[in-house]
Amino acid sequence: MKNELLVPPIAESDANAIEVVRVWVAKGGQHVSINPLVWKDPAAWGIVLADLAGHVANAYEQALGLDRELTLRKITDLLLAELTNPTDKARGQMQNSRRAHHRR
């Protein structure tokens, strides 16, 4: 699919790898596909989100030379603000069927 991110090589080489989240920006909004039941305890997602924030901060440091800690602080500050006063409400429902990707 156009603009699809690469799969990490270690995930490609692991027959037991499981994709847990995809986030797309499309038609002016954020769209998410998740596999929330990978872990029985939903608290595990706290680790995933914290690790993701660290990866984003690392990427900004590598790509743009931005300070990792400052970037991480900005991400954390806005995350907490958004959790406290959401600008939008997450909606949607779990689906158990897949549609084929449409290639352009």
N, C-alpha and C positions, 0 to 999 in steps of 0.2 A: 504494500500500500504506500502511496506517495507520502512522504514526510514521516514515515514510521521509523522509530529509533532502532538501533541495532540491538540484537540480543547479546548479552555479555558472553564471551567465549566459554567461560566455565559453565554457564547455564546450557549452552548449546551442546556441550560435551557430557552433560549429566542427564541420563535417561529418566531420572526421578525428579528433575527440576519442575517447579510449579510456578506459573506466573500468578501474582497475587493482585496487581493493580495496574491499570492504564488510565491516564488522564489525557484528555484531548481538549483543545480549544477549537471550537467549531461553531460557525454561525453566531459569533458574538458571545458564546457562553462556554462554560466548563462542563465537560461530559466525562463520566467515570465508568469504568468497568472494573468490578472488584470480585475477588474470590475471598469473602470474609470468613469463611469457615475453615480456613487452613489450620488455624489454631482454635482449640476449644475455648480458651480463655481470651475474651476480647481485649484484655489488658495488654496482650502481646503486641497489639497494634501501636501502643505507645512507644515501644522500642523501634518498630518499623518507621514510624513518623519521625522519631528523633534521629535515627540513622539516615533517613532521607534528607532531613534538614542539614546534616553534616555533609552528605554527598553534594548537595546543592552549594553549600558554602565552599567546599573544596573546588567545585567546578568554576565558580566565580573567581576564586583565587588563581586557578590555573589559566583560565581563559582571559581574564581581564586584570589580574594582579591585585584584586581587591583583598583587603584584610579579612582573613577567614573568621576570626572571632567577632569582628564588627558585623560582618554579613550574617553570621549565625545569630547574633543579638537582634538584628533587624528582623530576621525571619521569626524568631521566638516572640518578639514584642508584638508583631502583627498577628501571629497565630493566636496568642492569648487574647488580644483585642477582638479578633474575629470570633473566637469561642464565646467571649463574654457578650458581645453585641454583634451578632451575625448580620452581614449585609445581604445575605440571601439564605434561603432554606434549602437544604439538600432534599431532593425528591427523586422519585423513581422507584422501581421495584426490581426484585430479583427475577431473572429470567433463566430458564433452564434450556433454552434452545438457542442455536447459533444461526446467524445468517451468514452467507458467504461474503467475503470481502469483494467489493466492486473495484476492479482494476480500471484505471483510466488510461 
